[in-house]
Amino acid sequence: SSDLGTNDAALEYEVQPEPETGKSLHVELAALRAKARLSAAQIAADVDATADGRRVRIVIDADAAATIDALVLWRGGLSVYPADEPDAPSLAELPIAAIGTTLRGRALAVTFPSGARAALVARRATHPGERVTFARARTRLVTMSIDDALATPLVLSFGDEVTAYTRAARVRDLLASPVLPPMRRVALERLPPNRVLAAACAVLPFVLSFGWLAFVRRFDRARPEPLWLVVTTFALGGLSVVPAGLAEMACAAATPWLDPSVMTLGGQAWALPVAIAVFSLVVGVAEEGSKFLGAWSFARHRREFDEPVDGIVYGSAAALGFAAVENIKYFAVGRMSGVVIAVRAFITVPAHLFFGALWGYALGRKLVSRRTSVLGFFVIAAVAHGTFDALLSTDGMQLASTLLVAALACAFVSMLRSAL
């Protein structure tokens, strides 16, 4: 939430005994499983056992309390209901033995323990041809005939649209999350505003970006650019988040084929070329274009912009301003976790810097070589940006994104030497 620290609530859940055995799962293990469940739903929350070790405590934005309840009180598995009586009691509660994808990722193939669907077999005998709905608790997933519901493996198809890949991947992640013990919520406490946490969320992104900016300025010692102009370009880069965001939202609203989060096709590796193309066209062009305007609109037209290395300085400044403002959102959504801070500080922020340095180098080199193609370097930056984001969004490709940043770092050093 963007209200990190100012609208938090603590939800406490009591772990209940298992109906079959009467035994209760250890609270700390229940907390670990609950955290994994929320992570599968892409929700960042503070999850731990209470100080007395008797309850699971989840700190989250208060507006998300109902969502947390739905995820934590659902134990796992699939529920089956009559399709024409969605409010009727479930026909069966099915634990999942294994789950995978099929139809190139548009559907899920689910298997169950032996005998788990005995109630459905009996139901088919008395209601032949009936249609049933599979659901996650009360959240409807798919509807099919009872004959198809007894197939092995069970195929849950999410349609033929391009958005089916993403829906299938999200449902798969949730269904594959750990089974939770029976729990009931026993408390919801609104927490006083944590101003320190909220301030850190707003300030730390700028500290990180200014640190990288100071690193870049160290190389411009002979005729250093005026600090006020560098900071102004940094600010313009930060403001460029707005037009970039509007452009990306407009593309996603126009068609799912221009929605990068959809065109990863559920994060599948075989879809990487498509993801790179869409991320480059939408995110790469929008964000690098906005940053470019931040540097070109003012600093490029000043008399202080008079040597090749200046392009790298101002390109980096605009990019780091953009990264600072963007990081406010990521730090808030990630609730300032150490992993999020480390990734953003040492991978994503320098990646932004290197993207901006690519077209910035061309702007500076244009001073001494009119044949330099700024557009060509801009396209390289947009494609590099799109490739980086696509790798981050593809299962198993995160290491490759780090290697790409390392390659860009080498290119940055080479361009810096050339400009100097």
C-alpha positions as CSV (number, residue, x, y, z in Angstrom):
1,S,0.0,0.0,0.0
2,S,1.1,3.6,-0.6
3,D,-0.1,4.3,2.9
4,L,2.7,2.2,4.4
5,G,3.0,2.7,8.1
6,T,0.0,5.1,8.4
7,N,-3.0,2.8,7.9
8,D,-1.8,-0.5,9.3
9,A,-3.7,-3.1,11.2
10,A,-2.6,-6.2,13.1
11,L,-4.8,-9.3,12.5
12,E,-4.4,-12.2,14.9
13,Y,-5.4,-15.8,14.1
14,E,-5.7,-18.7,16.5
15,V,-4.6,-22.1,15.2
16,Q,-7.3,-24.7,15.7
17,P,-6.9,-28.5,16.1
18,E,-7.1,-30.7,13.1
19,P,-10.6,-32.2,12.9
20,E,-9.2,-35.7,12.1
21,T,-6.4,-35.9,14.7
22,G,-7.2,-33.2,17.3
23,K,-3.6,-32.0,17.1
24,S,-2.6,-28.4,16.4
25,L,0.2,-27.2,14.1
26,H,2.9,-25.3,15.9
27,V,2.2,-21.6,15.7
28,E,5.5,-20.6,14.2
29,L,5.2,-23.2,11.4
30,A,1.6,-21.9,10.8
31,A,3.0,-18.4,10.5
32,L,5.6,-19.5,7.9
33,R,2.9,-21.3,5.9
34,A,0.7,-18.2,6.0
35,K,3.5,-16.0,4.8
36,A,4.1,-18.4,1.9
37,R,0.4,-18.3,1.1
38,L,0.4,-14.4,1.0
39,S,3.6,-14.5,-1.1
40,A,1.9,-16.8,-3.6
41,A,-0.8,-14.1,-3.8
42,Q,1.9,-11.4,-4.4
43,I,1.0,-9.7,-1.1
44,A,3.7,-8.4,1.1
45,A,2.9,-8.5,4.8
46,D,4.7,-8.8,8.2
47,V,3.8,-12.3,9.4
48,D,5.0,-13.9,12.7
49,A,3.9,-15.5,15.9
50,T,2.7,-13.3,18.7
51,A,5.1,-12.8,21.6
52,D,3.3,-15.4,23.7
53,G,3.6,-17.9,20.9
54,R,-0.2,-18.6,20.8
55,R,-1.4,-16.8,17.7
56,V,-0.3,-15.9,14.1
57,R,0.0,-12.1,13.7
58,I,-0.2,-10.4,10.3
59,V,0.4,-6.7,9.9
60,I,-1.0,-5.3,6.7
61,D,-2.8,-2.2,5.4
62,A,-6.2,-2.2,7.1
63,D,-8.0,-1.9,3.8
64,A,-6.7,-5.4,2.9
65,A,-8.0,-7.2,6.0
66,A,-10.9,-8.9,4.1
67,T,-8.5,-10.2,1.4
68,I,-6.1,-11.6,4.1
69,D,-9.0,-13.3,5.8
70,A,-10.0,-15.0,2.5
71,L,-6.5,-16.2,1.9
72,V,-5.6,-17.4,5.4
73,L,-8.9,-19.0,6.4
74,W,-8.9,-21.0,3.1
75,R,-6.9,-24.1,4.1
76,G,-6.1,-25.1,0.5
77,G,-7.3,-27.5,-2.2
78,L,-10.5,-27.1,-4.3
79,S,-14.1,-26.9,-3.4
80,V,-16.8,-28.3,-5.7
81,Y,-20.4,-26.8,-5.8
82,P,-23.4,-27.4,-8.0
83,A,-23.2,-24.9,-10.8
84,D,-26.8,-23.8,-10.5
85,E,-26.6,-23.5,-6.7
86,P,-23.5,-21.5,-6.0
87,D,-24.6,-20.8,-2.4
88,A,-25.3,-24.5,-1.6
89,P,-22.9,-26.5,0.6
90,S,-19.9,-27.9,-1.2
91,L,-20.2,-31.3,-2.8
92,A,-16.6,-32.2,-2.0
93,E,-13.4,-30.7,-0.6
94,L,-10.5,-32.0,-2.7
95,P,-6.9,-31.9,-1.4
96,I,-4.4,-31.5,-4.3
97,A,-1.7,-34.2,-4.8
98,A,0.1,-32.4,-7.8
99,I,-0.5,-29.5,-10.0
100,G,1.1,-28.4,-13.3
101,T,0.2,-26.5,-16.5
102,T,-1.1,-27.8,-19.8
103,L,-2.4,-26.3,-23.1
104,R,0.9,-24.3,-23.2
105,G,0.0,-22.6,-19.9
106,R,-3.6,-21.7,-20.5
107,A,-4.9,-24.5,-18.2
108,L,-3.9,-26.4,-15.1
109,A,-3.6,-30.2,-14.8
110,V,-4.5,-31.3,-11.3
111,T,-4.3,-34.7,-9.7
112,F,-5.9,-35.8,-6.4
113,P,-5.2,-38.5,-3.8
114,S,-6.8,-41.8,-4.5
115,G,-10.4,-41.8,-3.4
116,A,-10.6,-38.1,-2.9
117,R,-13.4,-37.7,-5.5
118,A,-15.6,-40.5,-4.2
119,A,-18.4,-38.0,-3.3
120,L,-18.4,-36.8,-6.9
121,V,-18.6,-40.3,-8.2
122,A,-21.7,-40.9,-6.0
123,R,-23.1,-37.5,-7.1
124,R,-22.8,-38.5,-10.8
125,A,-24.8,-41.6,-10.1
126,T,-27.8,-39.5,-8.8
127,H,-27.3,-36.4,-11.0
128,P,-25.9,-37.5,-14.4
129,G,-25.0,-34.7,-16.7
130,E,-24.9,-32.1,-13.9
131,R,-22.5,-29.2,-14.2
132,V,-20.3,-28.4,-11.3
133,T,-18.1,-25.4,-10.3
134,F,-14.6,-25.7,-9.0
135,A,-13.6,-22.9,-6.6
136,R,-10.9,-21.8,-4.2
137,A,-13.1,-21.5,-1.1
138,R,-15.9,-19.4,-2.6
139,T,-13.9,-17.9,-5.4
140,R,-15.2,-19.5,-8.6
141,L,-12.5,-20.8,-11.0
142,V,-14.1,-22.9,-13.7
143,T,-17.4,-24.7,-14.5
144,M,-17.7,-28.1,-16.3
145,S,-19.7,-31.2,-16.5
146,I,-19.5,-33.7,-13.7
147,D,-18.0,-36.2,-16.2
148,D,-15.2,-33.9,-17.0
149,A,-14.7,-33.2,-13.3
150,L,-13.9,-36.9,-12.8
151,A,-11.2,-37.0,-15.5
152,T,-7.6,-37.8,-14.5
153,P,-5.9,-35.4,-14.5
154,L,-8.5,-32.8,-14.0
155,V,-8.0,-30.0,-16.5
156,L,-9.0,-26.5,-15.4
157,S,-9.1,-24.4,-18.5
158,F,-9.1,-20.6,-18.3
159,G,-10.1,-19.9,-21.9
160,D,-8.4,-19.1,-25.1
161,E,-7.8,-15.4,-24.6
162,V,-4.2,-14.2,-24.1
163,T,-5.1,-13.2,-20.5
164,A,-5.7,-16.9,-19.7
165,Y,-2.0,-17.5,-19.3
166,T,-1.8,-15.0,-16.5
167,R,-5.0,-16.2,-14.7
168,A,-3.7,-19.8,-14.9
169,A,-0.3,-18.9,-13.5
170,R,-1.8,-17.0,-10.5
171,V,-4.3,-19.7,-9.7
172,R,-1.5,-22.3,-9.9
173,D,0.7,-20.4,-7.5
174,L,-2.2,-20.2,-5.0
175,L,-3.2,-23.8,-5.3
176,A,0.4,-24.9,-4.9
177,S,0.9,-22.9,-1.8
178,P,1.2,-24.7,1.6
179,V,-1.9,-26.2,3.2
180,L,-2.8,-24.1,6.3
181,P,-4.2,-25.5,9.6
182,P,-7.7,-24.5,10.6
183,M,-7.6,-21.0,11.9
184,R,-10.0,-18.3,13.1
185,R,-9.4,-14.6,13.4
186,V,-9.7,-13.5,17.0
187,A,-8.5,-9.9,16.8
188,L,-8.1,-6.9,14.5
189,E,-6.2,-4.0,16.0
190,R,-5.7,-0.7,14.2
191,L,-2.0,0.3,14.8
192,P,-0.9,3.9,15.4
193,P,0.8,5.5,12.5
194,N,4.5,4.5,12.1
195,R,5.8,7.8,10.9
196,V,9.4,6.6,10.9
197,L,8.6,3.7,8.5
198,A,6.6,6.0,6.2
199,A,9.4,8.6,6.2
200,A,11.9,5.9,5.4
201,C,9.8,4.7,2.5
202,A,9.8,8.2,1.0
203,V,13.4,9.2,1.9
204,L,15.5,6.1,1.3
205,P,14.8,5.9,-2.5
206,F,16.4,9.4,-2.8
207,V,19.3,8.5,-0.6
208,L,20.0,5.5,-2.9
209,S,19.7,7.5,-6.1
210,F,21.8,10.4,-4.8
211,G,24.5,7.9,-3.8
212,W,24.7,6.6,-7.3
213,L,24.6,10.1,-8.7
214,A,27.6,11.1,-6.5
215,F,29.4,8.1,-7.9
216,V,28.8,9.3,-11.5
217,R,29.9,12.8,-10.8
218,R,33.2,11.7,-9.5
219,F,34.2,11.0,-13.1
220,D,33.5,14.6,-14.2
221,R,36.3,16.3,-12.2
222,A,38.0,18.3,-14.9
223,R,35.0,20.6,-15.7
224,P,32.3,19.5,-13.3
225,E,28.7,20.3,-14.1
226,P,27.0,22.8,-11.8
227,L,25.2,21.1,-9.0
228,W,22.0,23.0,-9.4
229,L,21.7,21.9,-13.0
230,V,22.4,18.3,-12.2
231,V,19.8,18.4,-9.4
232,T,17.3,20.1,-11.7
233,T,17.7,17.3,-14.2
234,F,17.4,14.8,-11.4
235,A,14.0,16.4,-10.5
236,L,12.8,16.5,-14.1
237,G,13.7,12.8,-14.3
238,G,11.6,12.2,-11.2
239,L,8.6,14.1,-12.7
240,S,8.9,12.0,-15.9
241,V,7.4,9.1,-14.0
242,V,4.0,10.7,-14.5
243,P,3.9,10.7,-18.4
244,A,5.6,7.3,-18.5
245,G,3.0,5.8,-16.2
246,L,0.1,7.4,-18.1
247,A,1.5,6.0,-21.4
248,E,1.9,2.5,-20.0
249,M,-1.6,2.5,-18.5
250,A,-3.1,3.8,-21.8
251,C,-1.4,0.9,-23.7
252,A,-2.6,-1.7,-21.2
253,A,-6.1,-0.3,-21.3
254,A,-6.2,-0.3,-25.1
255,T,-5.5,-4.0,-25.5
256,P,-4.1,-6.8,-23.4
257,W,-1.5,-7.4,-26.2
258,L,0.2,-4.2,-25.0
259,D,0.0,-5.1,-21.4
260,P,3.5,-6.3,-20.4
261,S,2.2,-8.1,-17.3
262,V,-0.1,-10.2,-19.5
263,M,2.4,-10.7,-22.3
264,T,4.8,-12.7,-20.2
265,L,2.1,-15.4,-20.7
266,G,2.3,-16.4,-17.1
267,G,6.1,-16.0,-16.8
268,Q,6.8,-18.9,-19.2
269,A,10.3,-19.0,-20.7
270,W,9.1,-19.9,-24.2
271,A,7.2,-16.6,-24.3
272,L,10.4,-14.5,-23.5
273,P,10.8,-13.1,-27.1
274,V,7.2,-11.9,-27.0
275,A,7.7,-10.4,-23.5
276,I,10.9,-8.6,-24.6
277,A,9.1,-7.1,-27.6
278,V,6.2,-5.8,-25.6
279,F,8.2,-4.6,-22.6
280,S,10.6,-2.8,-25.0
281,L,7.8,-1.2,-27.0
282,V,5.7,-0.1,-24.0
283,V,7.9,0.2,-20.9
284,G,11.3,0.8,-22.7
285,V,10.0,3.5,-25.0
286,A,7.7,5.2,-22.4
287,E,10.2,5.3,-19.6
288,E,13.4,6.0,-21.5
289,G,11.5,8.5,-23.6
290,S,10.2,10.4,-20.6
291,K,13.7,10.3,-19.0
292,F,15.2,11.5,-22.3
293,L,12.9,14.5,-22.4
294,G,13.8,15.3,-18.8
295,A,17.5,15.7,-19.7
296,W,17.0,17.1,-23.2
297,S,14.4,19.7,-22.5
298,F,16.6,21.8,-20.2
299,A,20.2,20.7,-19.5
300,R,20.9,19.9,-23.2
301,H,20.1,23.5,-24.2
302,R,22.3,25.1,-21.5
303,R,25.7,26.4,-22.4
304,E,27.1,24.2,-19.5
305,F,26.4,21.2,-21.7
306,D,29.6,21.5,-23.7
307,E,31.6,18.2,-23.6
308,P,30.9,14.6,-24.4
309,V,30.9,13.3,-20.7
310,D,28.1,15.8,-19.9
311,G,25.6,13.7,-21.8
312,I,26.4,10.7,-19.5
313,V,26.1,13.0,-16.4
314,Y,22.7,14.4,-17.3
315,G,21.4,11.2,-18.7
316,S,22.3,9.4,-15.5
317,A,20.8,12.2,-13.4
318,A,17.4,12.0,-15.2
319,A,17.4,8.2,-14.9
320,L,18.3,8.2,-11.2
321,G,15.5,10.8,-10.5
322,F,13.1,8.5,-12.3
323,A,14.3,5.5,-10.2
324,A,14.0,7.4,-6.9
325,V,10.3,8.3,-7.5
326,E,9.6,4.8,-8.9
327,N,11.2,3.2,-5.8
328,I,8.8,4.9,-3.4
329,K,6.1,2.7,-4.9
330,Y,8.1,-0.5,-4.7
331,F,9.3,0.1,-1.2
332,A,5.7,0.7,-0.1
333,V,4.3,-2.3,-1.8
334,G,7.2,-4.5,-0.5
335,R,6.8,-3.0,3.0
336,M,10.5,-2.1,3.1
337,S,11.7,-5.6,3.2
338,G,15.5,-6.2,3.1
339,V,15.2,-8.2,-0.1
340,V,13.3,-5.4,-1.9
341,I,15.8,-2.8,-0.8
342,A,18.8,-4.9,-1.8
343,V,17.4,-5.7,-5.3
344,R,16.3,-2.1,-6.0
345,A,19.6,-0.6,-4.6
346,F,22.1,-2.8,-6.3
347,I,20.3,-4.1,-9.4
348,T,17.3,-2.0,-10.5
349,V,18.7,1.5,-9.7
350,P,22.0,1.0,-11.5
351,A,20.1,-0.6,-14.4
352,H,18.1,2.6,-14.7
353,L,21.4,4.6,-14.6
354,F,23.0,2.5,-17.3
355,F,19.9,2.8,-19.6
356,G,20.0,6.6,-19.2
357,A,23.8,6.6,-19.8
358,L,23.3,4.9,-23.2
359,W,21.3,7.7,-24.8
360,G,23.1,10.3,-22.7
361,Y,26.4,9.2,-24.2
362,A,25.0,9.8,-27.6
363,L,23.8,13.3,-26.7
364,G,27.2,14.2,-25.5
365,R,29.0,12.5,-28.4
366,K,26.9,14.5,-30.8
367,L,28.9,17.6,-29.7
368,V,32.0,16.2,-31.4
369,S,30.6,13.9,-34.0
370,R,27.5,15.0,-35.9
371,R,27.1,11.5,-37.4
372,T,26.2,10.1,-34.0
373,S,22.7,8.6,-34.1
374,V,20.9,9.6,-30.8
375,L,17.9,7.6,-32.0
376,G,20.0,4.5,-32.5
377,F,21.3,4.7,-28.9
378,F,17.8,5.4,-27.6
379,V,16.5,2.3,-29.3
380,I,19.3,0.3,-27.7
381,A,18.4,1.7,-24.3
382,A,14.7,0.9,-24.8
383,V,15.4,-2.7,-25.8
384,A,17.9,-3.2,-23.0
385,H,15.3,-1.8,-20.6
386,G,12.6,-4.1,-22.0
387,T,14.8,-7.1,-21.9
388,F,15.7,-6.4,-18.3
389,D,12.1,-6.2,-17.2
390,A,11.1,-9.2,-19.3
391,L,13.8,-11.3,-17.7
392,L,12.7,-10.2,-14.2
393,S,9.1,-11.2,-15.0
394,T,10.0,-14.7,-16.5
395,D,10.3,-17.7,-14.2
396,G,13.9,-18.8,-13.7
397,M,15.4,-15.8,-15.6
398,Q,16.3,-13.5,-12.6
399,L,20.0,-14.5,-12.8
400,A,20.0,-13.6,-16.5
401,S,18.7,-10.1,-15.6
402,T,21.6,-9.6,-13.2
403,L,24.1,-10.7,-15.9
404,L,22.5,-8.2,-18.2
405,V,23.1,-5.4,-15.7
406,A,26.8,-6.6,-15.4
407,A,27.1,-6.3,-19.2
408,L,25.6,-2.9,-19.1
409,A,28.1,-1.9,-16.4
410,C,30.9,-2.9,-18.7
411,A,29.4,-0.8,-21.5
412,F,29.0,2.1,-19.1
413,V,32.7,2.0,-18.3
414,S,33.6,1.9,-22.0
415,M,31.3,4.8,-22.9
416,L,32.7,6.8,-19.9
417,R,36.3,6.3,-21.0
418,S,35.4,7.2,-24.6
419,A,33.6,10.4,-23.5
420,L,36.4,11.5,-21.2
